[in-house]
Amino acid sequence: MPLRIVVTAKQVIDPETPASAFRIDPQALQVLPPASVPPVVNGFDEQAIEAALQIKDAAPDTNVTVLSIGASFAMDVMKKPLAMGADELVLVQDDALVNSPDPSVAVHVLAAAIRKLGDVDLVLCGRQASDWDNAQVPLGLAEKLGLAVTTIAKRVAVENGIARIERVLPDGSETVEITLPALVTVSNELGQARYPTLRGIMAAGRKAPTIWSVADVGLDMSSLTPGLELVGLALPESGAACEFIEGEDDADAGRKLALKLREAKLV
């Protein structure tokens, strides 16, 4: 039977956005997307899409569905996976799905959407999102769906119902095998994701994404209790101070500098 892969992908603020362009709403406790900088697909998620497409390259009858949730989407951005070669794009769009650091709501909505999609052999996720950097959604999703999980993959291959995964370790790598269905998180060590071709971009323009609400996946947002309370959000403060160390000569100034550094416990 054809292999069915679901890849989760998140629309995020471009991590290359200059710090001066960031704004925070202190009442709503939200980061305000800079109007001058378009959002992007999370980089780790692009590598998860690339991992799925590499599997599809080896087994062309593989179906790759990209799934995302959010309050609003930039269609030109979210259609990039289709231009790369994915078969379907499913968006769960609901005003209640604001970009929050709490992973529990995202886990429930993604799990409900995957169940609605039907039989899925493999779920691929980026190892973490570049906005909140929690790295908790994939593991929570695996638990919610009852799937075995392998993390930090640099290579994923599938054959005869078995996924063979090369994992990144601090001092090297290891290869593991996992029986499908399963969930795998993909890391940047996989390598650069492929660029969309002109033909792919034109084909993506003709494909309409499937758009569901939270109710369409069988959930009521009022019943989803966040597991994390955000009590404050602020831009980091930065400052600099410079002190000139003077002495009778260079050697004396050097000794005084060494004493200063020692007092500050820097040496």
Secondary structure, 3 states (H helix, E strand, C coil): CCCEEEEECCEECCCCCCHHHCEEECCCCEEECCCCCCCEECHHHHHHHHHHHHHHHHCCCCEEEEEEEECCCCHHHHCHHHHHCCCEEEEEECCCCCCCCCHHHHHHHHHHHHHHHCCCCEEEEECCCCCCCCCCHHHHHHHHHCCEEEEEEEEEEEECCEEEEEEEECCEEEEEEEECCEEEEECHHHCCCCCCCHHHHHHHHHCCCEEECCHHHCCCHHHCCCCCCCCCCCCCCCCCCCCCCCCCCHHHHHHHHHHHHHHCCCC
